[in-house]
Amino acid sequence: MSDSDFELDLEELSSAEDFLDYFEVSYEHSIVHVNRLHILQRFHDYLAKQVMPEEEAAQRDLYKSLLSKAYNDFVSSDAQTEKVFKVFNMGQPSVVKISVDSIRRA
């Protein structure tokens, strides 16, 4: 079974701008510049929740829709609010205090 033209095209895309241009999603460079990794991760997360249609045209439509949704998440929000990456979901670091007396040997 050989890869479709669509699958081969996807393998060539590497940046958020590449994906947005390929799927003809209008975007502002300033938003993508600041959020490119977050947009791609959100797009990946959305794709992971989908059952992929068999028809290539339906796949293209789904990809475009989900990419547009991922981009729009960051048009009116920011990376810290959207919490795409694990680091944003971590709690505050805890501070542990150990007294000098507790580590002295008797």
PEQUI-V490288 format. One line per field, one symbol per residue. burial: # if it has 24 or more other C-alpha atoms within 12 Angstrom, else .. A space follows every 50 residues. Layout:
# PEQUI-V490288
burial: ???
This chain:
# PEQUI-V490288
burial: ...............##.##.##.#.#...##..#########..#.... .........#.###.##########...#..#.#................ ......
